[in-house]
């Protein structure tokens, strides 16, 4: 009786001698003289294919096997044997091939050639059948699970913060409206007729709600979708993306920095270990040197310095920057890249930014001019993590909100966290897709999420 | 130097003799004669508190310690010692107590008494500070992580299907509109002015998109938020909830049933093992017998039978039902409960439902009258999982869509999955909150999600 196994299992030398059942999709067929054919079979369990040897003793060899083309789905029964080829350890000598489905080569859009990423974006439902997008999917899954394991092992509770929200993480970005009213209707309406009885939006961050749980249960994290209704058509922006946001009570900024550094190293290491074949693919075809670059980050100690020190370094660098370097202005990508790529040549954590360029919830330092912000910068991409120690002092927080013209009534519950048993606490956010771009080398963020959402695009 | 540890760690006998730093919130203070006080301290790491012994040798004993009330946040340095009490193994003799934040007992809503769930829903930002909601949060986190571990260990890839969607999992329910147009404006507008250039909605299911990935990569699962814009004010409905949906290529319905049974048993077992103290709390205060009921399910073999057989059993039962039992009608809760609680006294998987009561994507059986649907029913709650083998035959699927009046053009990409290399495949969906209600015994679904969304409610 044939054992049902995956292509990944069948490619291991331990499988040699086994009678197996494999199921998957034909990548290519090559006919040889003497009445036999080679099929490359893939089932998504790994990047590589397994070679199937099909010969004319198969009852359907002429009628079906020789008609198989890229994309056809089949089952193969046969014996795993050592492969004489250098590129694979095993192959399967088929004793039976069953065809589930055909893929008319005149119509099937994925043929054996390289397709542009632009074209593949128009068939997002089929692109996981390619090497690149299969690899992205496996790395995305491995990284997501690594994120969960890291935080669970560190004693953080996974919290689901709301997606539909009436509040706003202080203008983190433009928001989508969520409504049951027809936006195209011309009938007079008022907000009380809407589903929630008031205007509601898609969340831009789970931070504020995560703070409520951290201020009750200690260490928590969210990991869910977040949204920006910005009209950005860049390779770094999506309207819908996934974000992981840890938040920990009794964490000062140094604890937060330690956590972020351990976290990044852990997810990079897990992906390198668990997706070795996929990572070699990206290193070879997408960004040469990728694996070494990740390994260097894992082995490095992140530099930690203040924004003020960074400004000083930049001003004394002798470099010509497009944007001015001046205390009180935000750093631009070129500045961040100078610090990580030229000056320090490793990851940098910048802290203590000017209060005027950071949101209301960041803790004000004793100098009154800076806040306990923290940005983690990586070579080539700049900021990958943004976070802070939060302002836990009710009076200071209220003063900051007044400064910024925020309506305190909208934040009554957030202020309650400071009113009752307030504690020092800190957290940060990592955009999953930015991290995936960094790890895979994929240039366009639309290619590291299954069905990207951007202006004008919500097909599928 | 005191070691910073959690309350959970300090409660274990291994901690005895250690000099520790604990940080958390005061649950109660009790003063004793002779100049000392007992504080119950909780930090969310577990349900139970640790007892702190504070005496008048502390410099701030009179000025601060004796003013501590429920909800105050403190740090405690001291030595863990064996407790003479029967209810706990350890206690901490404080050498220093630092107060982070006060909680004015005149204003702090959580006092030492039982509060109603209704009241606690109005302070969803503070309710995780109670025993019940802390326990729910820990169980929710443990169950969510167990879900990930189960599927990862079974070789499933975690796929993020889109939240904003232009398609619709065939009327699974009313949908929220997502828009950047102001629904209250009276200006004339058309859909092309909206962010995505067409009407878009919040997803009701990731199934269709998960099928695209299963038909490329084999075994996948989604786990994310889903939405229903239904005006339901019940203890079993939310407008926003989390759903896990596995989808596997080359899975027939029997594989799907095996997966669902293994899956439920695994997540119940993990919660019982990993949240033992929380589960004892629910068993004692929320639903007596809970743990035994879960253990029985873990130990049982689920009954499998067809809808038609179930109708026969119900008709011959001699029971008086409120709703009629008739082939072709959907089963009601009373029917499901009769099967699981009285007739079989264990979980039941019902398959092969009449085609007219199930969606277009379920595989039509050879009898032409039934489809390969599968509902997993549990005692007391009825359906907890719904799934099916999917229709992989293009012609049959198109015919079903015509029958139901669906516009095939909207599903072009879904039909492509059958046009090119189609394969038998199956999947199911589990609502996380329904599973949590079952496992904790919590009666109202609004109490098993941090910030519930229901008609008229999107505060916080």
Interface residues (C-beta under 8 A of the other chain):
Chain A: X6 X23 X24 X25 X26 X43 X44 X45 X71 X72 X73 X75 X100 X101 X102 X103 X104 X107 X108 X110 X123 X124 X125 X126 X128 X129 X133 X134 X137 X138 X140 X141 X144 X145 X148 X152 X155 X157 X158 X159 X160 X161 X162 X163 X164 X165 X166 X167 X174 X176 X177 X178 X179 X180 X181 X182 X183 X184 X185 X186 X188 X189 X190 X191 X194 X195 X196 X197 X198 X200 X202 X209 X212 X213 X216 X217 X218 X219 X224 X225 X227 X229 X231 X239 X240 X242 X249 X250 X392 X413 X414 X416 X417 X418 X419 X420 X421 X422 X423 X424 X449 X450 X451 X453 X455 X456 X457 X458 X459 X460
Chain B: X6 X23 X24 X25 X26 X43 X44 X45 X71 X72 X73 X75 X100 X101 X102 X103 X104 X107 X108 X123 X124 X125 X126 X128 X129 X133 X134 X137 X138 X140 X141 X144 X145 X148 X152 X155 X157 X158 X159 X160 X161 X162 X163 X164 X165 X166 X167 X174 X176 X177 X178 X179 X180 X181 X182 X183 X184 X185 X186 X188 X189 X190 X191 X194 X195 X196 X197 X198 X200 X202 X209 X212 X213 X216 X217 X218 X219 X224 X225 X227 X229 X231 X239 X240 X242 X249 X250 X392 X413 X414 X416 X417 X418 X419 X420 X421 X422 X423 X424 X449 X450 X451 X453 X455 X456 X457 X458 X459 X460
